[in-house]
Amino acid sequence: MQTFNIQDAKTHFSRLVEAASEGEEIVITKAGRPVARLVPITHSSVERKFGALKGQVRIAEDFDAPLPDDVLASFDGR
């Protein structure tokens, strides 16, 4: 882990982003106190499978039916 003050981080930003993309963690400080951390983005190793929940989700027949008047009135504050 490398530490840079905010001025040095601004000056060498491209180099720091490159280092982070290669797996390094960079801490940016202001007045000697850590204020930000530059870390690499990790990609999920789990691949999504289309249709994985097929047969496990049920949608009610009246899913898109209009709401009853008393429920609609509660949205209006009546």
KEMAR-659927 format. One record per residue: residue in one letter; z, y, x of N, C-alpha, C in turn. Coordinates in Angstrom, 3 decimals. Example, Ala and Ser with C-alpha at 12.3 -4.5 7.8 and 13.67 -1.06 7.14 Angstrom:
# residues 2
{"A",{7.800,-5.690,13.190},{7.800,-4.500,12.300},{7.800,-3.300,13.200}};
{"S",{7.080,-2.250,12.850},{7.140,-1.060,13.670},{7.870,0.030,12.900}};
# end
This chain:
# residues 78
{"M",{0.000,-1.175,0.842},{0.000,0.000,0.000},{0.000,1.239,0.888}};
{"Q",{-0.941,2.133,0.613},{-1.023,3.385,1.354},{-0.489,4.518,0.488}};
{"T",{0.055,5.542,1.133},{0.576,6.709,0.432},{-0.116,7.962,0.953}};
{"F",{-0.560,8.820,0.022},{-1.236,10.070,0.373},{-0.639,11.193,-0.448}};
{"N",{-0.499,12.370,0.178},{-0.082,13.516,-0.633},{-1.298,13.959,-1.445}};
{"I",{-1.047,14.772,-2.441},{-2.096,15.121,-3.398},{-3.278,15.843,-2.741}};
{"Q",{-3.013,16.693,-1.746},{-4.095,17.406,-1.062},{-4.988,16.439,-0.295}};
{"D",{-4.380,15.493,0.436},{-5.168,14.500,1.171},{-5.942,13.597,0.218}};
{"A",{-5.333,13.277,-0.918},{-6.011,12.436,-1.909},{-7.245,13.144,-2.454}};
{"K",{-7.142,14.458,-2.690},{-8.300,15.217,-3.167},{-9.401,15.241,-2.110}};
{"T",{-9.003,15.406,-0.858},{-9.969,15.485,0.225},{-10.694,14.160,0.448}};
{"H",{-9.974,13.056,0.329},{-10.528,11.728,0.642},{-10.664,10.847,-0.601}};
{"F",{-10.877,11.470,-1.751},{-10.886,10.727,-3.008},{-11.883,9.565,-3.017}};
{"S",{-13.107,9.809,-2.569},{-14.129,8.753,-2.577},{-13.692,7.563,-1.738}};
{"R",{-13.116,7.837,-0.588},{-12.658,6.766,0.294},{-11.500,5.995,-0.350}};
{"L",{-10.611,6.707,-1.038},{-9.484,6.045,-1.694},{-9.943,5.176,-2.864}};
{"V",{-10.915,5.668,-3.620},{-11.457,4.867,-4.725},{-12.108,3.601,-4.177}};
{"E",{-12.825,3.717,-3.089},{-13.451,2.552,-2.468},{-12.384,1.543,-2.025}};
{"A",{-11.313,2.040,-1.409},{-10.234,1.151,-0.967},{-9.577,0.457,-2.160}};
{"A",{-9.372,1.189,-3.250},{-8.777,0.593,-4.447},{-9.702,-0.457,-5.048}};
{"S",{-11.003,-0.188,-5.031},{-11.946,-1.161,-5.598},{-11.975,-2.448,-4.793}};
{"E",{-11.540,-2.372,-3.537},{-11.474,-3.568,-2.688},{-10.117,-4.266,-2.782}};
{"G",{-9.244,-3.787,-3.675},{-7.989,-4.469,-3.923},{-6.747,-3.781,-3.394}};
{"E",{-6.899,-2.651,-2.743},{-5.755,-1.965,-2.177},{-5.101,-1.055,-3.215}};
{"E",{-3.796,-0.885,-3.106},{-3.061,0.006,-3.996},{-2.740,1.282,-3.242}};
{"I",{-3.038,2.431,-3.858},{-2.815,3.731,-3.229},{-1.828,4.510,-4.092}};
{"V",{-0.801,5.073,-3.460},{0.173,5.898,-4.169},{-0.078,7.348,-3.775}};
{"I",{-0.137,8.224,-4.777},{-0.348,9.651,-4.543},{0.972,10.364,-4.808}};
{"T",{1.371,11.208,-3.844},{2.654,11.893,-3.952},{2.463,13.397,-4.090}};
{"K",{3.455,14.042,-4.667},{3.490,15.501,-4.771},{4.901,15.912,-4.365}};
{"A",{4.979,16.734,-3.336},{6.271,17.170,-2.790},{7.119,15.959,-2.387}};
{"G",{6.458,14.920,-1.878},{7.163,13.737,-1.393},{7.560,12.730,-2.452}};
{"R",{7.266,13.019,-3.727},{7.621,12.088,-4.811},{6.369,11.440,-5.372}};
{"P",{6.378,10.133,-5.571},{5.210,9.451,-6.144},{4.922,9.977,-7.558}};
{"V",{3.648,10.320,-7.806},{3.266,10.816,-9.136},{2.131,10.012,-9.759}};
{"A",{1.382,9.269,-8.944},{0.266,8.497,-9.486},{0.002,7.296,-8.590}};
{"R",{-0.656,6.315,-9.184},{-1.002,5.113,-8.433},{-2.455,4.783,-8.718}};
{"L",{-3.220,4.554,-7.686},{-4.627,4.183,-7.803},{-4.715,2.695,-7.505}};
{"V",{-5.111,1.923,-8.500},{-5.146,0.466,-8.361},{-6.505,-0.058,-8.817}};
{"P",{-6.894,-1.229,-8.344},{-8.172,-1.794,-8.786},{-8.085,-2.272,-10.229}};
{"I",{-9.208,-2.218,-10.907},{-9.283,-2.757,-12.261},{-9.489,-4.255,-12.145}};
{"T",{-8.658,-5.000,-12.847},{-8.814,-6.448,-12.832},{-9.530,-6.863,-14.109}};
{"H",{-10.475,-7.731,-13.964},{-11.243,-8.206,-15.108},{-10.614,-9.496,-15.618}};
{"S",{-10.633,-9.639,-16.913},{-10.068,-10.815,-17.538},{-10.875,-12.049,-17.140}};
{"S",{-10.168,-13.091,-16.782},{-10.853,-14.319,-16.392},{-11.103,-15.226,-17.599}};
{"V",{-10.570,-14.827,-18.758},{-10.756,-15.621,-19.967},{-12.041,-15.178,-20.653}};
{"E",{-12.939,-16.112,-20.858},{-14.192,-15.800,-21.525},{-14.017,-16.004,-23.021}};
{"R",{-14.458,-15.021,-23.801},{-14.355,-15.129,-25.245},{-15.434,-16.047,-25.780}};
{"K",{-15.046,-16.846,-26.747},{-15.995,-17.783,-27.341},{-16.257,-17.357,-28.782}};
{"F",{-17.521,-17.046,-29.078},{-17.907,-16.636,-30.419},{-17.638,-17.771,-31.402}};
{"G",{-16.944,-17.436,-32.499},{-16.668,-18.420,-33.535},{-15.446,-19.266,-33.264}};
{"A",{-14.599,-18.865,-32.336},{-13.433,-19.672,-31.974},{-12.446,-19.827,-33.131}};
{"L",{-12.406,-18.872,-34.056},{-11.477,-18.946,-35.189},{-12.147,-19.423,-36.477}};
{"K",{-13.331,-19.965,-36.357},{-14.053,-20.424,-37.543},{-13.205,-21.455,-38.294}};
{"G",{-13.047,-21.212,-39.605},{-12.267,-22.115,-40.445},{-10.777,-21.810,-40.441}};
{"Q",{-10.322,-20.881,-39.632},{-8.896,-20.572,-39.546},{-8.537,-19.255,-40.238}};
{"V",{-9.537,-18.470,-40.603},{-9.297,-17.187,-41.250},{-9.863,-17.241,-42.658}};
{"R",{-9.060,-16.780,-43.628},{-9.507,-16.786,-45.014},{-9.437,-15.362,-45.551}};
{"I",{-10.493,-14.926,-46.227},{-10.544,-13.607,-46.840},{-10.490,-13.794,-48.352}};
{"A",{-9.579,-13.095,-48.987},{-9.389,-13.228,-50.433},{-10.652,-12.807,-51.178}};
{"E",{-10.867,-13.408,-52.335},{-12.034,-13.103,-53.167},{-12.068,-11.637,-53.570}};
{"D",{-10.887,-11.036,-53.806},{-10.831,-9.648,-54.267},{-10.610,-8.666,-53.108}};
{"F",{-10.999,-9.042,-51.926},{-10.785,-8.214,-50.734},{-11.297,-6.787,-50.904}};
{"D",{-12.468,-6.637,-51.450},{-13.065,-5.302,-51.573},{-12.983,-4.728,-52.996}};
{"A",{-12.095,-5.288,-53.807},{-11.916,-4.787,-55.173},{-11.199,-3.440,-55.130}};
{"P",{-11.470,-2.565,-56.098},{-10.782,-1.273,-56.149},{-9.267,-1.467,-56.293}};
{"L",{-8.514,-0.536,-55.724},{-7.053,-0.601,-55.835},{-6.612,-0.247,-57.243}};
{"P",{-5.482,-0.797,-57.679},{-4.957,-0.435,-59.006},{-4.597,1.052,-59.044}};
{"D",{-4.608,1.631,-60.271},{-4.342,3.057,-60.441},{-2.981,3.473,-59.896}};
{"D",{-1.936,2.637,-60.066},{-0.606,3.018,-59.590},{-0.552,3.093,-58.060}};
{"V",{-1.308,2.240,-57.378},{-1.355,2.288,-55.920},{-2.127,3.525,-55.462}};
{"L",{-3.238,3.813,-56.115},{-4.004,5.020,-55.784},{-3.179,6.275,-56.013}};
{"A",{-2.365,6.279,-57.082},{-1.529,7.442,-57.378},{-0.489,7.669,-56.286}};
{"S",{0.027,6.594,-55.701},{1.023,6.758,-54.635},{0.410,7.400,-53.391}};
{"F",{-0.874,7.216,-53.166},{-1.543,7.877,-52.038},{-1.669,9.368,-52.289}};
{"D",{-1.794,9.749,-53.558},{-1.919,11.156,-53.915},{-0.568,11.841,-54.056}};
{"G",{0.526,11.081,-53.945},{1.865,11.650,-54.075},{2.311,11.815,-55.511}};
{"R",{1.671,11.119,-56.423},{2.051,11.209,-57.842},{3.043,10.130,-58.191}};
# end
